[in-house]
Amino acid sequence: MTAKLISGKDLSGEIREEIKDEVEKLKAKGIEPHITVILIGDNPASLSYVRGKEKAAQALGMSSEVLRLEESTSEEELITLVKELNENEKVHGILVQLPLPDHIDEQVVVETIDPNKDVDGFHPVNVGRMMLGQDTLLPCTPFGVMKMLEWKGIEVEGKNAVIVGSSNIVGKPMGQLLLREEATVTNCHIKTRDLKEHTRLADILVVAAGVPHLIKDEHVKEGAVVIDVGINRLEDGSLTGDVDFEKVKDKVSYITPVPGGVGPMTITMLLYNTVQACKALEQVEA
C-alpha cells in the first residue's frame, strides 16, 4: 500500500476561508478581531514564525500588531505590558512568542495572560478546562492535528493512539484531546523503554520528539495513521520530520508530509482561536 497524504496546507486553506468569512461578518457589526504578538529578542526562528502569523492574520482581514522588545527586557516590564493588553478591549488575542530569554520565567508570563485572550491555549485555566472536556481555547498544534483526523474521516474512538513526545505544547495536550474522543492513549517520552514495543501497537501514531527520522518502518504497524509534528533542519538546509517518510510511507494508511503537513495548521488554529476569543469577549455570534 502507499499511504494517502494528509495535507495540512490544503486543509489550512479551507479553514482560513471559513475564518475569513467569520471576520467579514464581525467587521460588518463593527468588530475587528485583533491579535497582539509580543516578541523579545531576535531569535531567527521566532522572527520567522511571527512574520508568518502577522501575514496570515492580515490576509484574513484581521487586525494584528507585533510588539518587539529588547532581549534585555525585564520580567517585570513584560508582565506590566501583558496586563495592559489584558485590559485593552480592542485586543482579543495575546501571544507571547516562546522561548523567552533565560532571565524571564515563561510560566509566570503565561499565567499573567487573561485566559480568555490566551489564543495559544497554554494558560493553566485553559489546560484545566481542556482536561475536563469543557469548551475552551485549545493548544494550536494538537488542535490542528485533531482537525486533520476529522477532515479525513479517521475514526479515533476506541483506537490505540500513541504519542511520542511529552512536551506541554504538543505531547501532553495531544494525549488529552485524543482521550476526549475516547481513544486509548499512550504517551511515550525520552525515558520510555523499547519505544518500538509501544509504537507498533498504534492505530494512530503522533510523533513530536524533535529527533530527525526517529520513527522508521519497524516502529509502525501495517495500516497505521502517522502524524509527524517534527520539523528539523538538516545540514543541507532541507526540512525533515521525526518520521522517516520514505521508509514508512508504503506501510501506513495515512501520513503527514514535512513540510506541508501539521505546520500550516498551527498558525491557522491560532487565528481560529483569535476569532473565537473575539466572539466570546464581544458576546456576539458571527
N, C-alpha and C positions, 0 to 999 in steps of 0.2 A: 504494500500500500504506500501511497505518497500522501503525506499529511496535507490537509487543507489549511491555508494560511488564515489567521485571524488578523486582519489589517486594522490596527488602531488608527492609522491615517485615514482610512475610509470611514470608519465609524465616527471618528472625531469630526470629520466634515459634516456628517449627518446631524450630530448633536449640536454642532455650532450653528447650523441653520435654524434649529429649534430655539437655541438661546437668542439668536438674532431677532427672531420673531417676538419672543417674550420681551426683549429690550425695547423693541419698537412700540409694543403695547404699553409698556411702563412709561416710556417717554411721551406717549400721547396723553398720559394722565399727569404729565408734568414731573415725572420721577425719573431720574437718571441714575442707574446703578453705578456705583463708584468703588474702586478698589485702590488702596494705597499700599505700596510696597516699600519697605524700609531696607536699604542695602548699606551695610557697613563694610568699608574697605574696598579693595579692588581684586578680589578673587576672580580669576578669569571664568571659571565655570559658573559662579554665581552671577557675574555680569551677563553671561550668555543667556542663562535662564530668565533673568529679569527682563532683558530685552525681548525675549520671546513672549513673556507674559504681557508686557506692555503692548506689543504689536498685535497680539491676538485680541486683547480687550478692545483696542481701538477699531479693529476690523469688524467687531460685532456691535459697534456703536456705543460701547460702554465708556465711561469716563475713568481714567486711571492716572496715577502720578507715582513717580519713583522719588523717594527722599534718600539721597545719597549722603552718607555720613562718613567722617574720617575714621580710620582704623583706631585712632586714639579716643574715640567717643566713650565716655564712661557708662557704666551700667545705670547709674542714677539718671543721666541725661537721656538715655534710651527709654527708660521706664517713664520718665516725665512726658516724652513725646508720645509714647503709646497711650498714656492716659488722656492726653489731649485729643488724640484720634478717637478714643472711646467716646468722648463727649461731643465730637463733631457729628451732627446729624446728617451731614451730606456724605459722610464716609460709611459705606455699608460693609466693606471687607477690609481687614487689616492683615497683612502678611509680612512677617519679619523673616527675611531671607537667611536661612541657615547654610553653613555653620557660622557662628559668631566668633569674634576674637576670644582668646583664652581667658581674658580678664572679665568677661561677661558670662553670667550664669544663664544658659539658654532656658532652663526650666522656669526660672524666676520671670524671665521676659515673657515666655509663652503664657504663664499663668496670669500675667498682667492684662493680656488682651481680653476684651469683652467676649465671652463665649459666643454671643450672638453675632459677632463680627469675625470670628475665628474661622476664616474660609479654608485654612489648611486642615482643620479638624483635629488639632493637636492638644487643645486645652483639656485638662482633666475632666471638666464638666461634660464636654462633648464625648470624650473617650468613655466616661461612665454611662452616658445616655446610649452610646453605641452598644456597650456591653449588655445593657438592659433591653435592647431592641427598640428603644424609643426613637422618635423622629429627631434627627439632629444633623449637623454638618459633619460629613464623613471625611476621613483622610483621602486625599485625592487619588493617589495611585491605586490603593486597594479598591476604592470605589470604581475607578476606571476598569479594573480587571473584572469586577462583577458585571459591569455593563457589557463587556466584551463577551462574557459567557452567555449572558442573556440574549445578546444580539444574534449569536449563532445557535440559539436554542439548545444549548448544552445543559442538560439536567444536572443539578447539584444535589438535590435531595437524596439522601441515602448513599451517596458516593463516598469513596475514600479519597479525601483531599490531603495532600502532603505539601507543607510549605518548608522550603529550605531557606533559612534566614529568620532571625528573631528580632529585628530592629523595631523600634517604636513607630517608625514611619511606614514600614511595609509589612514585615513579617507578623507581628502581633495583631495589628488590626485586620490583616488579611485572614488570619485564622478566625477571628471573631465574626467577620462578615460571612464567611463560608459556614460557620457554625449556625448563624442566624437562619441560613437557608437549609439547615438540617443535614449538612454533610457531616461525616465522621472525620474529625480533623487531627492531624499530627503535625506538630511544629518541630522541625529539626534545626540544629544550630551547630556552631563550631565544636561543641563538646559531644555531639551525637556520635555514638559508636556504630560503625558499619552503616554508613549512610545508605548504601545500596539496599540493605535489608528493608529499609523504610520506603525509599522512593519507588522500588519495584512493585509495591502494593498500591500505588497511587492510580486512581482513575483520573484525578485532576492533580497535576504537579505544578506548583508555583515556585519559581526559583528567584530568590532575591538575596544572593550571598555576596555579590561583588567579586566573584572569582571567575575569570575567563575560562569558558569551556569546562567548568566543574562537572557538569552532567553530560554523560556520554550514553551510547546506546545500551550499555549494560545496566544503567541506572533506571531505565524506564521499561514499563511493560507494554506489550503489544496493544495498540489502540488507545493509549492514554492521551489525555489532553495536556499539553505542555505550555505553560505561560512563563515566558522569560522576561523578568523585570530588569535583569542586569544590563548595564551599559558600561562597557570597558573599552578604553582606547589602547590599541596595541602600538608597538614601537614604530610600525609603518604608518601610523596615523589613522588607520581604519578602526571602525567601531565593531564590537562584537558583544555577544551576550554571555550569560553564565552557562548557557546550554550549547553544546557542540552541535550546531544546527545541521550540518551536513551528515553527521553520524546518526542523528536521531530522526530526521525528517521522514525516512522511509519505514519507520517502525510505529509512529504515533498517528492518531487520527486528526488532531488539530495542533497547530503550533504557531506561536507569535514570532515574527521576524525581528531582528535587531540590525539597523534601526527600522522605525516604521511600525512597531508593534505597540507595546504599552506606553512608550514615551509620549506620543502625541496626546494620549488620553489624560495624562496628569494635568497639563495646563487647561485642557477642555473642562475637566471636572472642577478645577479651581474656579473657572468662570461660571460654571453651572452653580457652584456653591455661592458665589457672589450674588447672582440673581436671586437665589432662594433666600439669602440673608436680607437682601434689599426688600423683597416682598414681605418677609416676616417683620422687619423693622418698621416698614412703612404701612404695615397692616392692610395690604392690598392683594388681590388676586390678579395675576396678569392674564 
